[in-house]
Amino acid sequence: MLQLDLKDLSPYRKRLDIIEKTAAQVQKDFQMFNLYVAFSGNPESAYDELFQEVYKHIDHLWNANLSSLWSILYQIDLDEEKALRTLHLEDQPIAKLTDLILQRELKKVVIREFYKK
């Protein structure tokens, strides 16, 4: 029986098909809050492009609308304690929070793909 290991997601960050599905998931979740996430699908920079798009929204919400930020985190199903620790203890909290968001969205896609098979 195949087992799914979600501890190391780095191989999935290099798979364009997974990153495209992750981008679609991010776009869907952010669109609920009228936030547009652009994604060209360029295979050379797909993950970095997605990171930059999410980062700019998280940075804006952190500075302008905490209520919406927490609503998005809830929608994404990001662990609240982990998010709070990140925002209060990390050197670059917005970058780290963006990474946590993308990891969570990536996990959703990987789990879906694993159970499709």
Secondary structure, DSSP 8 states (H G I E B T S, - for coil): ------S--HHHHT-HHHHHHHHHHHHHHHHTTT--------TTTHHHHHHHHHHHHHHHHHHH-HHHHHHHHHHHT--HHHHHHHHHH-SSHHHHHHHHHHHHHHHHHHHHHHHH-
